[in-house]
Amino acid sequence: MEDEKMNTPDRIELRLDLPGLPELAPLAGDFARRALDLAGFSGSRRDDLLEAFLCGVELIERTLAYEDGAIVPLEIGATIDADALEFRILEHGIPLGGDLNHGAGGKITDRIRPNTIFDRLWWVQKGREGSELHLRVQREHPSIEVLEEVRHRLDREEAENTHADLAPSRKTDEYRIRDYRIGDGLHIARRIYEAYGRSYPNPDLYVPDRIDLLNREGRMHSIICESAEGDVVGHYALERPNLGPIGEAGQAVIDHRHRGHGLMKPMRAAVEAAGAELGLLGIWSQPTARHPVSQRMNLNFGSTPCALCLGTTPAEASLRGGVTGAIEDSSQPARHSCFLYWDSLAEEPPLTAFVPAALKPILTLLYEARGREIRFGSSETSPLDGHATVHTRFDSSRSVALITLDRITTGAFDGVKAAISAMETSAAAATVFIDLPIDDPGCGHLATQLLAEGIRPAGVGPRFRAVEDERRAEDVLRLQLNPGLVDFAGLVVEGDLGQVLADSVIQPLNP
């Protein structure tokens, strides 16, 4: 079985595992050719290196053949970096190695001629795993252009494919949009795996029985796109984990073989129709900030940006084509961010908000775009005396913590600080969100204190806070802290309002 992995912009790792059978020798040759091509070797130099490598494989196989005819597996690896190409041949049979001038080592020396073809040959003894022959040759070029080419192609294809999923084609009417049926979970899990690998941040989507259960309970309302042949080719969901008055639109995926037919749009329309039928106040979504396309999709659906949530997604998550961000530290890749968009399904009442003066300009713009009337109360009002109840929740799959308060009292600041410390030290949270009741007269005072501590604003969480009337909910002022590295360099913004929002979040404030 062959496995290929890209690690960093200047390094490629390749590996081939196969039984030591002469019939499989062409696989080893194909593997080596690809590695040599990626490393930039050509012409007679490439041919000499290929012949020498295959001699090494052949001689090891011949030596192992003396083990009573047993078939011994080989592991062949190749590492290409800015300096060299290095092959590795690991055998699991009789120990080989030792002096390269004697025995099997001498035969390899005769055929491969170190310092003439490969620059260096040596054995690594790996104990119970076996003996590993290394063959290293210096590269003439300091970079691996194919990696950059692949990255640009993936980014371009990602944008083109997603954009194409908004515009209908001649075949669009052949597809059917329907509600979820028990048993669809396996097909959804397969579509998620095909699009995201094992990196999708919601583990429920990999477990068919879990998808069935969430749909039965109403905590997820899945919309299915079915092909003319009856295959499940797309999924879009309305999520309500707490069965509250708002829902999240997300978990959207389309089989790559069926992209380009505008299927996202009718699925999203079905999600919104489901939300309206349930009597929800609105639907929110979190388009990635890795590229503008998913943000543009939300704008086309009539949603408006409300917040920029930094570091919401682990760096290793590979979303729709492997769009990745900058690595700011070699030992800790940077986390990706999401915008928060809102689409109201019901008329929103006027709001009195108590926020720091520094946040009023951006909040005025956000509420104006949303169409909700807002007036600002005093930001100097001190909190009421009393004990503050601070709620915490930790999402271990994403390493994200959420801190919320129902009301703000004199003990709120110390309570929030203690919760932040617990999330950082005990839970090792990489991202911490603090949601404050924006209509609480003490909100402006507490938010000013927290901003002075170096905590950033994020924006507004639309109708995120439950109130006594279960059919209503109110906004929160969302602040954020990022113990983990955030990919600021790779943050992409769509739209003028999105850019103003991003500037207000990223630039330091003077509360």
C-alpha positions, 0 to 999 in steps of 0.5 A: 500500500502506498501513502503520500504525505506533504509536511511543509512547503519545502519537504515531501515524504513518500512511502511504499509498503509491499511484500518482497516479491519479484512480481512487485518490482515494477511498483518499486520502480514507479515509486522511485521514478516519482520521487526522482521527478519530484526532486528535479532529477532528469536525463541520464542522471535520473536513469543512473539513480533509478538503476542504482536504487533498484539494484539495492532493492534487488540485492536485499530481496535476494538476500532475504530469499534465503530465508526458506522461501519466506516472503518478507515485507519491505518498506521503501521510503523517500524524503525530499527536502531543499537539500537532498533526496534520501531513499530508505529500504527497510527489511524485516528479515535476516539482519543486514548491514555492517561493513559496506565492503563485505557481504550484502553490503559489499555487493550493494557498494559494487553496484551502486558505487557511493560517491559516484551515483549516490553521495552516501550509503549507510545502514541503520539498525532498527532492532526488532523492526529490521535493518534499513539501508539509506541512499542519499543524493544532493539536489541541484535545486533549493526548492520543491516547486511542485509543492507550491504549484499543488497548493496554488492549484488546490486553492484555485480549485477550492474557490472554483468548485465552491463558486460553481456550487452556487450557479446552476447547470443544465443538470441541476434539475436532475437532483432532488433535495429532500429531508433526512431518512434513517440510514442516510448517516453512512452516506453522509459520513462517507461524503465528509471523509471524502471532502475532509479526510479525518480532520473535520472538527465535528466527530459526530459526522463520522458516526452514522448511528450518531447522525441518525440519533441527532436527526431523530432528536431534532438536534440536527435537521439534515438536508440531503441532495440526491442524484438521479440515480438515488445516490446521496451526493450532498448534505447541509444541516440545521443544528440545534444542540440544545433545541433552542430558538436559533439554529446553526447552518453548516456541515455542508458537503458535496461529492466532488464528482457532483460539484458545479451544478449549483447544489449548495443554493437549494440545500441552503434554501431548504435549511432556511425553510426548515428553520422558518417552519420550526419558528426559529428566530434566525440561523447563524453560520461560521464561514471559514476565514481561509478564503473568501468563497464561503463568506461570499456564499453567506452574503449571497444567501442574505446573511450579514457578518456579526463577529470574527472568531479567531482560532476556532479551528485546529491547524491540522483540519483540512477543509475542502481541498486542503487550504492551509495557513501560515505556520508561525512556529515550526513546533506549533502550527497556527490555528484558523479562524471563522467569521460569524454570520446571521440571517434573521427569520423573524422581526427583531425588537429594538435593543439597548446595548451597554458596551465600551465606547471603543466598540460602538462604531463597529457595532453600529455598522453591524446592527445597521447591516443586520437591520436591527434598531440599537441604542447605546446605554452608558458604558460607565454603569457599575455592576450590581452587588452580588455573586456572579454565576460563570458557566464554562464549556469546553470543546475538546475536539477543537480545544475551544472554551466558552465562558458565559454569564447570565447577569453581571455583578461586582464579582463577575470580573474575578469570576471570569478571570478564574474561569479563563485561568482554569480553561488555559491551565487545566483544559489547555484551551487554545481559544477562549470565548467570553460571551457577556449579556449585551443588554445588562447595564454592567456589560460595558464596565466588565468588558472595559476591564477585560479589554484592558487585560489584553482580551480582544473583541470578537463582535456580537453573538446574535441571539446566543443568550436564552431568556425567560421566554424560551421562544426568545433570546438575546444578543451577547457581546463576544470577547476572545482570548487566544493562548494558541497561535492564530494564522493572522497572515492567512486570514482572508476577508470578503466584503467591506463590512467584513474588512472593517470588522476584521480591522476592529478585532485585530487592531489593538483597542484603547478602551 
